[in-house]
């Protein structure tokens, strides 16, 4: 077993954000069988809870995207605040967004924008994925708080499809915390994808032979194991075989199975297409990242390139979900860790970190669309009305998925821990 490092993300604090992968596709040296075994062991103390068959796609914009140059433009503000981009009207009268997101503007009746979110000054996805800042998670004595996808993994009945997939590797924000390593995300990047393939020369009949061989080994282990815990063929190994042999996830990751015209629409933004295929296959939570948004300098130059690509990725994804009848079954959220300074700096038109207010976009899942929730001040400096915290939106997403954010799980020390401590709901969405 060896570690393969994912793509680095360099931020202004000098830290390399790397997703790490293990050849055992679930990380930390876990094989598929190990993962299923650990999940079942964890559920012996808490039964699985049935949840509606909804999925979530969480699009993370690493580095902190500029709220004023995307979802919260200020066309009436002085030029040193409003910046270089124009605001354009959308399909909903009275709502404007950046000129570089025309595709989302046309479907604004199917989107909801939250413009009054308060964040923390921290380069991490921990807050938007767990509801807790990374500094809180790192200092936690009762165990780190679990990510949204890890909670879903804990509660969903398992099958040959993993409940949680991260297309951007692993980080504090995707970790399962006190729920245990069994609920880490599947990270289908690099060599980990080989974990889903049959070994060279192994056919389904030979796979069956291997299962028979394992059964024979199990008999030997049972005779050796005086405690009798190795009783019969390991059901978890059986499920691992089922996941590999079924090919559901392997096929979902194979974009060559898409129509060439569809692949062309997603050229350069293939993660969005992969996310759509994964939720179609039954994955409960998919998280992906796009671009680099830590624009202390060249903010407008960078966004001129990135925003049209992001716009195309979001629009294609949402259109495809609607065409496939999945619009009300899949919640999509787009956000970063904080906003950027309302006033443009002198460093080649850059914007710096700005935690007092940021924006997020939500779509689908049967939530109420075609609206803006909250507002920032005239220069985008702070919430003017309906101030909301990031955990409030996260709690609302849990609620929409059929999960009570007040639910508790035992920490590593056995102490009951709520999924979220601050769980006020954004009722306008429900």
BARO-361360 format. One record per residue (C-alpha): residue number from 1; x, y, z. Coordinates in Angstrom, 1 decimal, padded with zeros to 4 digits. Each point is the difference from the previous one (the first is absolute). Example, Ala and Ser with C-alpha at 12.3 -4.5 7.8 and 13.67 -1.06 7.14 Angstrom:
BEGIN
<num->1, xx->012.3, yy->-004.5, zz->007.8>
<num->2, xx->001.4, yy->003.4, zz->-000.7>
end
This chain:
BEGIN
<num->1, xx->000.0, yy->000.0, zz->000.0>
<num->2, xx->001.4, yy->003.4, zz->-000.9>
<num->3, xx->-001.2, yy->003.6, zz->-000.2>
<num->4, xx->-000.6, yy->001.9, zz->-003.2>
<num->5, xx->-000.3, yy->003.7, zz->000.4>
<num->6, xx->-002.7, yy->001.9, zz->-001.8>
<num->7, xx->000.1, yy->003.4, zz->-001.7>
<num->8, xx->001.3, yy->002.7, zz->002.3>
<num->9, xx->-002.0, yy->003.3, zz->000.6>
<num->10, xx->002.3, yy->002.9, zz->001.0>
<num->11, xx->-001.5, yy->002.8, zz->002.0>
<num->12, xx->001.5, yy->003.2, zz->001.3>
<num->13, xx->000.7, yy->-001.6, zz->003.4>
<num->14, xx->002.6, yy->-002.2, zz->-001.6>
<num->15, xx->-001.7, yy->-003.2, zz->000.9>
<num->16, xx->-000.4, yy->-002.7, zz->-002.7>
<num->17, xx->-003.5, yy->-001.4, zz->000.1>
<num->18, xx->000.5, yy->-003.5, zz->-001.3>
<num->19, xx->-002.6, yy->-002.8, zz->-000.3>
<num->20, xx->001.7, yy->-003.2, zz->001.0>
<num->21, xx->-000.8, yy->-003.4, zz->-001.5>
<num->22, xx->000.8, yy->-003.5, zz->000.9>
<num->23, xx->000.1, yy->-002.9, zz->-002.4>
<num->24, xx->-002.8, yy->-001.5, zz->002.1>
<num->25, xx->-002.5, yy->002.4, zz->-001.5>
<num->26, xx->-001.6, yy->001.2, zz->003.3>
<num->27, xx->003.2, yy->001.3, zz->001.5>
<num->28, xx->001.9, yy->-000.8, zz->003.2>
<num->29, xx->000.9, yy->-003.4, zz->-001.4>
<num->30, xx->-003.7, yy->-001.1, zz->000.0>
<num->31, xx->-001.1, yy->-002.6, zz->-002.6>
<num->32, xx->-003.6, yy->000.0, zz->-001.0>
<num->33, xx->-000.6, yy->-003.0, zz->002.3>
<num->34, xx->001.6, yy->001.9, zz->002.9>
<num->35, xx->-002.2, yy->003.0, zz->-000.6>
<num->36, xx->-003.2, yy->-002.1, zz->000.0>
<num->37, xx->001.1, yy->-001.8, zz->003.1>
<num->38, xx->000.7, yy->003.2, zz->001.9>
<num->39, xx->-003.3, yy->001.5, zz->-001.1>
<num->40, xx->-001.9, yy->-003.0, zz->001.3>
<num->41, xx->001.9, yy->000.0, zz->003.3>
<num->42, xx->-000.8, yy->003.6, zz->000.5>
<num->43, xx->-003.7, yy->-000.7, zz->-000.6>
<num->44, xx->-000.2, yy->-002.6, zz->002.6>
<num->45, xx->-000.3, yy->002.8, zz->002.6>
<num->46, xx->-002.3, yy->002.1, zz->-002.2>
<num->47, xx->-002.3, yy->-001.3, zz->-002.7>
<num->48, xx->-000.1, yy->001.4, zz->-003.4>
<num->49, xx->-002.6, yy->002.7, zz->-000.5>
<num->50, xx->-002.1, yy->000.1, zz->-003.1>
<num->51, xx->000.3, yy->003.2, zz->-002.0>
<num->52, xx->-001.7, yy->001.2, zz->-003.1>
<num->53, xx->001.7, yy->-000.9, zz->-003.2>
<num->54, xx->001.5, yy->003.4, zz->-000.6>
<num->55, xx->003.6, yy->000.8, zz->-001.0>
<num->56, xx->002.2, yy->003.0, zz->000.4>
<num->57, xx->002.7, yy->001.5, zz->-002.2>
<num->58, xx->002.2, yy->002.4, zz->001.9>
<num->59, xx->002.1, yy->002.3, zz->-002.2>
<num->60, xx->002.9, yy->001.5, zz->001.9>
<num->61, xx->001.8, yy->003.1, zz->-001.4>
<num->62, xx->003.4, yy->-000.2, zz->001.8>
<num->63, xx->001.7, yy->003.2, zz->001.1>
<num->64, xx->-003.0, yy->002.2, zz->000.7>
<num->65, xx->-002.0, yy->001.3, zz->-003.0>
<num->66, xx->-000.9, yy->003.7, zz->-000.4>
<num->67, xx->-003.7, yy->000.4, zz->000.9>
<num->68, xx->-000.2, yy->003.4, zz->-001.7>
<num->69, xx->001.3, yy->-001.3, zz->-003.3>
<num->70, xx->-002.4, yy->-003.0, zz->-000.1>
<num->71, xx->-003.3, yy->-000.2, zz->001.8>
<num->72, xx->-000.2, yy->003.3, zz->001.8>
<num->73, xx->001.0, yy->002.8, zz->-002.4>
<num->74, xx->-000.2, yy->003.7, zz->001.1>
<num->75, xx->-000.5, yy->002.0, zz->-003.2>
<num->76, xx->-000.8, yy->003.2, zz->002.0>
<num->77, xx->003.1, yy->-000.2, zz->002.1>
<num->78, xx->003.1, yy->002.2, zz->-000.7>
<num->79, xx->002.3, yy->-001.6, zz->-002.6>
<num->80, xx->002.6, yy->-001.0, zz->002.5>
<num->81, xx->-002.6, yy->-002.2, zz->001.6>
<num->82, xx->-002.1, yy->-001.2, zz->-002.9>
<num->83, xx->003.0, yy->-001.0, zz->-002.0>
<num->84, xx->000.3, yy->-000.6, zz->-003.7>
<num->85, xx->-003.0, yy->-002.3, zz->-000.7>
<num->86, xx->-003.5, yy->001.0, zz->-000.9>
<num->87, xx->-003.1, yy->-001.3, zz->001.6>
<num->88, xx->-002.6, yy->-001.7, zz->-002.3>
<num->89, xx->-003.7, yy->-000.7, zz->000.5>
<num->90, xx->-001.2, yy->-003.5, zz->000.6>
<num->91, xx->-003.1, yy->-002.0, zz->-000.7>
<num->92, xx->-001.4, yy->001.3, zz->003.3>
<num->93, xx->-000.8, yy->003.7, zz->-000.1>
<num->94, xx->002.1, yy->002.0, zz->002.4>
<num->95, xx->002.8, yy->-002.5, zz->000.4>
<num->96, xx->003.3, yy->000.7, zz->-001.6>
<num->97, xx->003.3, yy->-002.0, zz->-000.1>
<num->98, xx->003.3, yy->000.3, zz->-001.8>
<num->99, xx->000.2, yy->000.5, zz->-003.7>
<num->100, xx->002.3, yy->-003.0, zz->-000.2>
<num->101, xx->-002.7, yy->-002.4, zz->001.2>
<num->102, xx->-002.7, yy->000.4, zz->-002.7>
<num->103, xx->-001.0, yy->-003.6, zz->000.0>
<num->104, xx->-001.0, yy->000.1, zz->003.6>
<num->105, xx->-001.7, yy->003.3, zz->-000.5>
<num->106, xx->-002.3, yy->-001.6, zz->-002.5>
<num->107, xx->-001.0, yy->-002.7, zz->002.5>
<num->108, xx->-000.3, yy->002.2, zz->003.1>
<num->109, xx->-003.5, yy->-001.2, zz->000.6>
<num->110, xx->001.6, yy->-003.4, zz->000.8>
<num->111, xx->002.7, yy->001.4, zz->002.3>
<num->112, xx->000.1, yy->001.6, zz->003.4>
<num->113, xx->002.7, yy->002.3, zz->001.2>
<num->114, xx->000.9, yy->000.7, zz->003.6>
<num->115, xx->001.8, yy->003.3, zz->000.3>
<num->116, xx->000.4, yy->000.5, zz->003.7>
<num->117, xx->002.2, yy->-002.9, zz->001.2>
<num->118, xx->002.6, yy->000.7, zz->002.7>
<num->119, xx->003.1, yy->-002.1, zz->-000.2>
<num->120, xx->003.5, yy->-000.1, zz->001.7>
<num->121, xx->003.4, yy->001.0, zz->-001.3>
<num->122, xx->001.4, yy->-003.4, zz->-000.6>
<num->123, xx->001.2, yy->-001.8, zz->-003.2>
<num->124, xx->-001.9, yy->-003.2, zz->000.5>
<num->125, xx->-003.1, yy->-001.8, zz->-001.2>
<num->126, xx->-000.6, yy->-001.2, zz->003.5>
<num->127, xx->-002.6, yy->002.6, zz->000.8>
<num->128, xx->-002.2, yy->-000.5, zz->-003.1>
<num->129, xx->000.3, yy->-003.8, zz->000.2>
<num->130, xx->-000.3, yy->-000.7, zz->003.7>
<num->131, xx->-001.4, yy->003.2, zz->001.5>
<num->132, xx->003.1, yy->000.6, zz->002.1>
<num->133, xx->003.2, yy->001.9, zz->-000.8>
<num->134, xx->003.1, yy->-002.0, zz->-000.5>
<num->135, xx->001.6, yy->001.5, zz->003.1>
<num->136, xx->-002.9, yy->-001.3, zz->002.1>
<num->137, xx->000.2, yy->-003.4, zz->-001.6>
<num->138, xx->003.7, yy->-000.3, zz->000.6>
<num->139, xx->-000.3, yy->001.0, zz->003.6>
<num->140, xx->-003.1, yy->-002.2, zz->000.7>
<num->141, xx->000.6, yy->-002.3, zz->003.0>
<num->142, xx->-003.0, yy->-002.1, zz->-000.7>
<num->143, xx->000.9, yy->-000.8, zz->-003.6>
<num->144, xx->-000.2, yy->002.1, zz->-003.2>
<num->145, xx->-003.5, yy->000.8, zz->-001.3>
<num->146, xx->-001.1, yy->-002.1, zz->-003.0>
<num->147, xx->-000.6, yy->001.4, zz->-003.5>
<num->148, xx->-003.4, yy->000.2, zz->-001.6>
<num->149, xx->000.9, yy->-003.0, zz->-002.2>
<num->150, xx->001.2, yy->-002.1, zz->002.9>
<num->151, xx->-003.2, yy->000.5, zz->001.9>
<num->152, xx->-001.9, yy->-001.1, zz->-003.1>
<num->153, xx->002.3, yy->-003.0, zz->-000.2>
<num->154, xx->-000.8, yy->-000.9, zz->003.6>
<num->155, xx->-003.8, yy->000.2, zz->-000.5>
<num->156, xx->-000.4, yy->-001.5, zz->-003.5>
<num->157, xx->-000.6, yy->-003.7, zz->-000.5>
<num->158, xx->003.1, yy->-001.2, zz->-001.7>
<num->159, xx->000.1, yy->-001.7, zz->-003.4>
<num->160, xx->002.5, yy->-000.6, zz->-002.8>
<num->161, xx->000.0, yy->003.8, zz->-000.5>
<num->162, xx->002.0, yy->002.1, zz->002.5>
<num->163, xx->-002.2, yy->002.6, zz->001.7>
<num->164, xx->002.7, yy->002.7, zz->000.0>
<num->165, xx->002.4, yy->000.9, zz->-002.9>
<num->166, xx->002.6, yy->002.8, zz->000.1>
<num->167, xx->001.3, yy->001.0, zz->-003.5>
<num->168, xx->002.6, yy->002.2, zz->001.7>
<num->169, xx->001.8, yy->-002.4, zz->002.3>
<num->170, xx->-000.1, yy->000.3, zz->003.7>
<num->171, xx->000.3, yy->002.9, zz->002.4>
<num->172, xx->-001.1, yy->000.9, zz->003.5>
<num->173, xx->-003.3, yy->001.0, zz->-001.6>
<num->174, xx->-000.7, yy->-003.4, zz->-001.4>
<num->175, xx->001.1, yy->-002.1, zz->002.9>
<num->176, xx->-002.5, yy->-002.0, zz->002.2>
<num->177, xx->001.3, yy->001.1, zz->003.3>
<num->178, xx->-001.4, yy->-001.9, zz->002.9>
<num->179, xx->-002.2, yy->-002.1, zz->-002.3>
<num->180, xx->003.1, yy->-002.0, zz->-000.9>
<num->181, xx->002.1, yy->-000.7, zz->-003.1>
<num->182, xx->-002.7, yy->-002.3, zz->-001.4>
<num->183, xx->-001.8, yy->003.2, zz->-001.1>
<num->184, xx->002.9, yy->001.7, zz->-001.8>
<num->185, xx->-000.9, yy->000.8, zz->-003.6>
<num->186, xx->000.8, yy->-002.1, zz->-002.9>
<num->187, xx->002.6, yy->001.9, zz->-002.0>
<num->188, xx->000.1, yy->-001.3, zz->-003.6>
<num->189, xx->003.2, yy->001.7, zz->-001.1>
<num->190, xx->003.2, yy->-001.5, zz->-001.3>
<num->191, xx->000.7, yy->-003.6, zz->000.9>
<num->192, xx->-002.9, yy->-000.3, zz->002.4>
<num->193, xx->-002.2, yy->-000.5, zz->-003.0>
<num->194, xx->001.8, yy->-003.3, zz->-000.6>
<num->195, xx->-001.7, yy->-001.2, zz->003.2>
<num->196, xx->-003.3, yy->-000.1, zz->-002.0>
<num->197, xx->001.4, yy->-002.1, zz->-002.8>
<num->198, xx->000.3, yy->-003.8, zz->-000.2>
<num->199, xx->003.7, yy->-000.9, zz->-000.1>
<num->200, xx->001.5, yy->-000.7, zz->-003.4>
<num->201, xx->-001.2, yy->-003.4, zz->-001.3>
<num->202, xx->-002.7, yy->-000.4, zz->002.7>
<num->203, xx->-003.4, yy->-000.6, zz->-001.4>
<num->204, xx->-003.3, yy->-000.2, zz->001.9>
<num->205, xx->000.1, yy->-003.8, zz->000.1>
<num->206, xx->003.6, yy->000.2, zz->001.5>
<num->207, xx->-001.3, yy->002.6, zz->002.4>
<num->208, xx->-002.5, yy->-002.6, zz->001.2>
<num->209, xx->002.9, yy->-002.4, zz->000.4>
<num->210, xx->001.8, yy->002.5, zz->002.2>
<num->211, xx->-003.1, yy->000.3, zz->002.2>
<num->212, xx->-000.1, yy->-003.8, zz->000.4>
<num->213, xx->003.7, yy->000.1, zz->000.9>
<num->214, xx->-000.6, yy->002.7, zz->002.6>
<num->215, xx->-002.8, yy->-002.1, zz->001.4>
<num->216, xx->002.4, yy->-002.9, zz->000.4>
<num->217, xx->002.5, yy->002.3, zz->001.8>
<num->218, xx->-002.8, yy->001.2, zz->002.2>
<num->219, xx->-000.7, yy->-003.6, zz->001.1>
<num->220, xx->003.7, yy->-000.3, zz->001.0>
<num->221, xx->-000.1, yy->003.3, zz->001.9>
<num->222, xx->-003.2, yy->-001.0, zz->001.8>
<num->223, xx->001.7, yy->-003.2, zz->001.2>
<num->224, xx->003.0, yy->002.0, zz->001.2>
<num->225, xx->-002.1, yy->002.8, zz->001.6>
<num->226, xx->-001.2, yy->-001.3, zz->003.3>
<num->227, xx->-002.3, yy->003.0, zz->000.5>
<num->228, xx->-002.1, yy->-001.0, zz->-003.1>
<num->229, xx->000.0, yy->003.6, zz->-001.3>
<num->230, xx->001.0, yy->-001.3, zz->-003.5>
<num->231, xx->-003.3, yy->-001.7, zz->-000.6>
<num->232, xx->-000.5, yy->-000.9, zz->-003.6>
<num->233, xx->001.0, yy->002.0, zz->-003.1>
<num->234, xx->000.6, yy->003.6, zz->001.0>
<num->235, xx->-003.1, yy->001.9, zz->-001.1>
<num->236, xx->002.0, yy->003.2, zz->-000.4>
<num->237, xx->002.5, yy->-001.6, zz->-002.4>
<num->238, xx->-003.0, yy->-001.3, zz->-001.9>
<num->239, xx->-001.3, yy->003.5, zz->-000.3>
<num->240, xx->003.4, yy->001.2, zz->-001.1>
<num->241, xx->-000.1, yy->-002.6, zz->-002.8>
<num->242, xx->-003.5, yy->001.2, zz->-000.9>
<num->243, xx->001.2, yy->003.6, zz->-000.4>
<num->244, xx->003.0, yy->-001.0, zz->-002.2>
<num->245, xx->-001.9, yy->-002.5, zz->-002.1>
<num->246, xx->-003.2, yy->002.2, zz->-000.5>
<num->247, xx->002.0, yy->002.7, zz->-001.7>
<num->248, xx->-002.5, yy->002.7, zz->000.9>
<num->249, xx->002.5, yy->002.5, zz->001.3>
<num->250, xx->002.6, yy->-001.0, zz->-002.5>
<num->251, xx->-002.5, yy->000.8, zz->-002.8>
<num->252, xx->-001.0, yy->003.3, zz->001.6>
<num->253, xx->003.6, yy->001.1, zz->000.0>
<num->254, xx->000.5, yy->-001.0, zz->-003.7>
<num->255, xx->-001.0, yy->003.2, zz->-001.9>
<num->256, xx->000.7, yy->-001.8, zz->-003.3>
<num->257, xx->-003.5, yy->-001.5, zz->000.4>
<num->258, xx->-001.5, yy->003.4, zz->-000.4>
<num->259, xx->-001.2, yy->001.3, zz->-003.4>
<num->260, xx->003.0, yy->001.9, zz->-001.6>
<num->261, xx->-002.2, yy->003.1, zz->-000.2>
<num->262, xx->-000.6, yy->-000.1, zz->003.7>
<num->263, xx->003.7, yy->-000.4, zz->000.7>
<num->264, xx->000.7, yy->003.0, zz->-002.3>
<num->265, xx->-002.4, yy->002.1, zz->002.1>
<num->266, xx->002.0, yy->-000.9, zz->003.1>
<num->267, xx->003.4, yy->000.4, zz->-001.5>
<num->268, xx->002.4, yy->001.5, zz->002.6>
<num->269, xx->-002.6, yy->-000.5, zz->002.8>
<num->270, xx->-000.3, yy->-003.8, zz->-000.1>
<num->271, xx->-000.4, yy->-000.2, zz->003.8>
<num->272, xx->-003.5, yy->001.4, zz->-000.3>
<num->273, xx->-000.9, yy->-002.8, zz->-002.5>
<num->274, xx->001.5, yy->-002.6, zz->002.3>
<num->275, xx->-002.0, yy->001.4, zz->002.9>
<num->276, xx->-003.2, yy->-000.3, zz->-001.9>
<num->277, xx->000.8, yy->-003.6, zz->-001.0>
<num->278, xx->000.8, yy->-000.9, zz->003.6>
<num->279, xx->-003.3, yy->001.3, zz->001.4>
<num->280, xx->-001.8, yy->-001.8, zz->-002.9>
<num->281, xx->001.7, yy->-003.2, zz->001.2>
<num->282, xx->-001.3, yy->000.5, zz->003.5>
<num->283, xx->002.9, yy->001.8, zz->001.9>
<num->284, xx->-001.5, yy->002.0, zz->002.8>
<num->285, xx->002.6, yy->002.9, zz->000.2>
<num->286, xx->002.5, yy->001.1, zz->-002.6>
<num->287, xx->002.4, yy->002.8, zz->000.7>
<num->288, xx->002.2, yy->001.7, zz->-002.6>
<num->289, xx->002.1, yy->003.1, zz->-000.3>
<num->290, xx->000.7, yy->002.4, zz->-002.8>
<num->291, xx->002.5, yy->002.7, zz->-000.6>
<num->292, xx->002.2, yy->002.1, zz->002.3>
<num->293, xx->-001.7, yy->003.0, zz->001.6>
<num->294, xx->002.7, yy->001.4, zz->002.3>
<num->295, xx->000.3, yy->003.2, zz->-002.1>
<num->296, xx->002.0, yy->002.4, zz->002.1>
<num->297, xx->001.3, yy->001.2, zz->-003.4>
<num->298, xx->-001.5, yy->-000.1, zz->-003.6>
<num->299, xx->-003.5, yy->-000.7, zz->001.4>
<num->300, xx->-001.7, yy->001.1, zz->-003.2>
<num->301, xx->002.5, yy->-001.6, zz->-002.4>
<num->302, xx->-000.5, yy->-003.3, zz->001.8>
<num->303, xx->-003.8, yy->000.1, zz->000.2>
<num->304, xx->-000.3, yy->000.9, zz->-003.6>
<num->305, xx->001.4, yy->-003.4, zz->-000.8>
<num->306, xx->-001.5, yy->-002.0, zz->002.8>
<num->307, xx->-003.6, yy->001.3, zz->000.3>
<num->308, xx->-001.1, yy->-001.0, zz->-003.5>
<num->309, xx->001.3, yy->-003.5, zz->000.5>
<num->310, xx->-001.7, yy->-000.3, zz->003.4>
<num->311, xx->-003.2, yy->001.5, zz->-001.4>
<num->312, xx->000.0, yy->-002.7, zz->-002.8>
<num->313, xx->000.7, yy->-002.8, zz->002.5>
<num->314, xx->-002.8, yy->001.0, zz->002.3>
<num->315, xx->-002.5, yy->000.7, zz->-002.8>
<num->316, xx->000.8, yy->-003.3, zz->-001.8>
<num->317, xx->-000.3, yy->-001.9, zz->003.2>
<num->318, xx->-003.4, yy->001.5, zz->001.0>
<num->319, xx->-001.4, yy->-000.4, zz->-003.5>
<num->320, xx->001.0, yy->-003.6, zz->-000.1>
<num->321, xx->-001.5, yy->-000.7, zz->003.4>
<num->322, xx->-003.3, yy->001.5, zz->-001.1>
<num->323, xx->000.0, yy->-001.9, zz->-003.3>
<num->324, xx->000.5, yy->-003.2, zz->001.9>
<num->325, xx->-002.8, yy->000.7, zz->002.5>
<num->326, xx->002.5, yy->000.5, zz->002.9>
<num->327, xx->-000.4, yy->003.7, zz->000.6>
<num->328, xx->-002.1, yy->-000.5, zz->003.2>
<num->329, xx->002.1, yy->-002.9, zz->001.2>
<num->330, xx->003.5, yy->001.6, zz->-000.1>
<num->331, xx->001.0, yy->003.1, zz->002.0>
<num->332, xx->002.9, yy->002.0, zz->-001.5>
<num->333, xx->001.9, yy->002.6, zz->002.0>
<num->334, xx->002.8, yy->002.2, zz->-001.1>
<num->335, xx->002.2, yy->001.9, zz->002.4>
<num->336, xx->003.5, yy->000.7, zz->001.3>
<num->337, xx->001.5, yy->000.7, zz->003.4>
<num->338, xx->-000.6, yy->003.7, zz->000.1>
<num->339, xx->-000.6, yy->003.1, zz->-002.2>
<num->340, xx->002.6, yy->002.6, zz->-001.1>
<num->341, xx->000.5, yy->003.6, zz->001.0>
<num->342, xx->-002.6, yy->002.3, zz->-001.4>
<num->343, xx->002.6, yy->002.6, zz->-000.8>
<num->344, xx->002.5, yy->-000.9, zz->-002.8>
<num->345, xx->003.6, yy->000.1, zz->001.1>
<num->346, xx->003.0, yy->001.5, zz->-001.8>
<num->347, xx->001.5, yy->-003.3, zz->-000.8>
<num->348, xx->-000.9, yy->-000.2, zz->-003.7>
<num->349, xx->-003.7, yy->000.2, zz->000.9>
<num->350, xx->-000.2, yy->-002.7, zz->002.6>
<num->351, xx->-002.3, yy->-000.6, zz->002.9>
<num->352, xx->001.0, yy->-001.4, zz->003.4>
<num->353, xx->-001.6, yy->-002.3, zz->002.5>
<num->354, xx->-003.4, yy->001.1, zz->001.3>
<num->355, xx->-001.8, yy->-002.1, zz->002.6>
<num->356, xx->-002.8, yy->002.4, zz->001.1>
<num->357, xx->-002.2, yy->-000.9, zz->-003.0>
<num->358, xx->000.0, yy->-002.4, zz->-002.9>
<num->359, xx->-002.5, yy->-001.6, zz->-002.4>
<num->360, xx->-001.2, yy->-003.5, zz->-000.9>
<num->361, xx->-002.1, yy->-001.4, zz->-002.7>
<num->362, xx->-002.5, yy->-002.9, zz->000.6>
<num->363, xx->-002.0, yy->-001.9, zz->-002.6>
<num->364, xx->-002.4, yy->-002.9, zz->-000.2>
<num->365, xx->-001.0, yy->-002.5, zz->002.7>
<num->366, xx->-003.6, yy->001.2, zz->000.1>
<num->367, xx->001.1, yy->003.2, zz->001.7>
<num->368, xx->-001.6, yy->003.4, zz->-000.8>
<num->369, xx->001.8, yy->001.6, zz->-002.9>
<num->370, xx->000.0, yy->003.3, zz->-001.9>
<num->371, xx->000.9, yy->002.1, zz->003.0>
<num->372, xx->002.8, yy->001.9, zz->001.8>
<num->373, xx->000.2, yy->-000.5, zz->003.7>
<num->374, xx->001.6, yy->002.7, zz->002.1>
<num->375, xx->001.9, yy->003.0, zz->-001.2>
<num->376, xx->003.4, yy->001.6, zz->000.5>
<num->377, xx->000.6, yy->003.7, zz->000.5>
<num->378, xx->000.2, yy->002.5, zz->-002.9>
<num->379, xx->003.7, yy->-000.7, zz->-000.3>
<num->380, xx->-000.1, yy->-003.7, zz->000.8>
<num->381, xx->001.7, yy->000.4, zz->003.3>
<num->382, xx->-002.3, yy->-001.8, zz->002.4>
<num->383, xx->-003.5, yy->-001.5, zz->000.2>
<num->384, xx->-002.6, yy->002.7, zz->-000.1>
<num->385, xx->-002.9, yy->-002.3, zz->000.8>
<num->386, xx->-000.6, yy->-003.7, zz->000.8>
<num->387, xx->003.6, yy->-000.7, zz->001.2>
<num->388, xx->000.6, yy->-003.7, zz->-000.2>
<num->389, xx->002.8, yy->-002.3, zz->001.0>
<num->390, xx->001.4, yy->-002.7, zz->-002.2>
<num->391, xx->-001.3, yy->-002.8, zz->002.4>
<num->392, xx->-003.5, yy->001.4, zz->-000.5>
<num->393, xx->000.1, yy->-000.7, zz->-003.7>
<num->394, xx->001.6, yy->-003.4, zz->000.6>
<num->395, xx->-002.7, yy->-000.9, zz->002.5>
<num->396, xx->-002.6, yy->000.9, zz->-002.6>
<num->397, xx->001.7, yy->-002.3, zz->-002.5>
<num->398, xx->-000.1, yy->-002.8, zz->002.5>
<num->399, xx->-003.7, yy->000.6, zz->000.6>
<num->400, xx->-000.7, yy->-000.1, zz->-003.7>
<num->401, xx->001.8, yy->-003.3, zz->-000.2>
<num->402, xx->-002.2, yy->-001.4, zz->002.8>
<num->403, xx->002.7, yy->000.2, zz->002.7>
<num->404, xx->-000.7, yy->001.7, zz->003.3>
<num->405, xx->003.1, yy->002.3, zz->000.7>
<num->406, xx->-000.7, yy->-000.4, zz->003.7>
<num->407, xx->000.6, yy->-003.8, zz->-000.2>
<num->408, xx->002.8, yy->-001.2, zz->002.2>
<num->409, xx->002.8, yy->-002.6, zz->-000.4>
<num->410, xx->002.4, yy->-001.2, zz->002.6>
<num->411, xx->003.5, yy->001.6, zz->-000.2>
<num->412, xx->003.1, yy->-002.0, zz->000.5>
<num->413, xx->-000.4, yy->000.3, zz->003.7>
<num->414, xx->-003.7, yy->-001.0, zz->-000.1>
<num->415, xx->-001.4, yy->003.5, zz->000.5>
<num->416, xx->-003.1, yy->000.7, zz->-002.1>
<num->417, xx->000.9, yy->002.7, zz->-002.6>
<num->418, xx->-002.5, yy->001.9, zz->-002.1>
<num->419, xx->000.6, yy->000.1, zz->-003.8>
<num->420, xx->-000.2, yy->003.8, zz->000.4>
<num->421, xx->-000.1, yy->002.1, zz->003.1>
<num->422, xx->-001.2, yy->003.1, zz->-001.8>
<num->423, xx->-002.9, yy->-001.3, zz->-002.1>
<num->424, xx->-002.4, yy->002.9, zz->-000.7>
<num->425, xx->-001.7, yy->-000.7, zz->-003.3>
<num->426, xx->-000.2, yy->002.2, zz->-003.1>
<num->427, xx->-003.8, yy->-000.3, zz->000.0>
<num->428, xx->-000.3, yy->001.9, zz->-003.3>
<num->429, xx->001.4, yy->-003.0, zz->-001.8>
<num->430, xx->-002.4, yy->-002.6, zz->001.5>
end
